[in-house]
Amino acid sequence: MYKLTVWTTESRARCEAARADETNGPDAVNGKWWPQGLGEPATAGAQDGIRYAFFPDKQLLLIEEDGNVKTFDSDRHRIRSVSQVTSGSQSLAFTSEHGPVRVEDLKQLS
């Protein structure tokens, strides 16, 4: 089965903005691991080696695991809390004002 990714102008711009400052790298002193161009997340944390940061103004959720950062379009969700899902592999599940949000249900931008 093929997965088709459709980029809108808006989602492409948000992803490019997220990558704009990646060359600056993580800010180890302040514990910031996301690109500086995103500013401060509304919520951020870590569980069992998986870190996350949510940027509502840009509708982006970043998840870092083993040094790899994945960027997701949070769409209409405003992430409020996180829990760990263990079903054969580690993953995170989030809660928004619309209820539970599985990472698998969000569009991955990078």
C-alpha positions in Angstrom: 0.0 0.0 0.0 1.2 3.5 -0.8 1.0 6.5 1.4 0.2 9.7 -0.4 1.4 12.9 1.3 -0.4 16.0 0.1 1.5 19.3 0.9 -0.6 22.4 1.2 1.2 25.7 0.8 0.5 26.4 4.5 1.8 23.0 5.8 4.9 23.3 3.6 5.6 26.8 5.0 5.2 25.7 8.6 7.6 22.7 8.0 10.2 25.0 6.3 9.9 27.5 9.2 10.5 24.6 11.6 13.7 23.7 9.8 14.9 27.3 9.3 17.1 27.2 12.4 18.0 23.6 12.6 21.6 24.5 11.7 21.8 26.1 15.0 21.3 22.8 16.7 19.9 22.1 20.1 20.5 24.5 22.9 22.1 22.1 25.4 22.4 24.7 28.1 18.7 25.4 28.3 17.6 21.8 27.3 16.0 23.0 24.1 16.2 20.3 21.3 13.8 21.9 18.8 14.7 24.5 16.1 15.1 27.9 17.7 12.8 29.4 15.0 9.8 27.7 16.6 10.1 29.7 19.8 8.8 28.3 23.0 6.4 25.3 23.1 3.1 25.5 24.9 3.9 22.1 26.4 7.0 19.9 26.3 8.2 16.8 28.1 9.7 13.4 27.9 8.8 9.8 28.7 11.1 6.8 28.5 13.6 8.4 26.1 11.0 10.0 23.8 10.7 13.8 23.9 7.9 16.0 22.6 7.2 19.7 22.1 3.9 21.2 21.0 3.8 24.6 19.2 0.1 25.6 18.9 0.7 28.8 16.9 2.4 26.8 14.2 0.2 23.7 14.6 3.3 21.6 15.0 4.1 18.6 17.3 7.7 17.6 17.4 8.8 14.2 18.7 12.4 13.2 19.2 13.6 9.7 19.7 17.2 8.4 19.5 18.3 11.8 18.1 15.7 11.7 15.2 13.2 14.5 15.2 9.8 14.0 13.5 7.5 16.9 12.8 3.7 16.4 12.7 0.8 18.7 11.7 -1.4 18.9 14.8 -4.3 20.1 12.6 -7.2 21.2 14.9 -5.7 19.7 18.1 -4.3 21.7 20.9 -2.2 19.1 22.8 -2.7 19.2 26.5 -1.3 16.0 28.0 0.6 12.9 27.0 0.6 9.2 28.0 2.6 6.3 26.9 1.1 3.5 24.8 2.7 0.1 25.0 1.5 -2.4 22.4 4.6 -4.1 21.1 6.5 -0.8 20.5 6.8 2.4 22.4 4.7 5.3 21.3 3.0 8.3 22.8 -0.6 9.3 22.8 -1.8 12.8 23.5 -5.0 14.5 24.6 -6.6 17.6 23.1 -9.8 19.4 23.6 -11.2 16.9 21.0 -10.2 13.9 23.0 -7.4 11.3 22.5 -4.9 11.9 19.7 -2.7 9.1 18.4 0.5 10.1 16.7 -0.3 7.6 14.0 -3.4 9.7 13.1 -1.4 13.0 12.6 0.1 13.9 9.2 3.9 13.6 9.4 5.6 16.6 7.7 9.2 15.5 8.2 
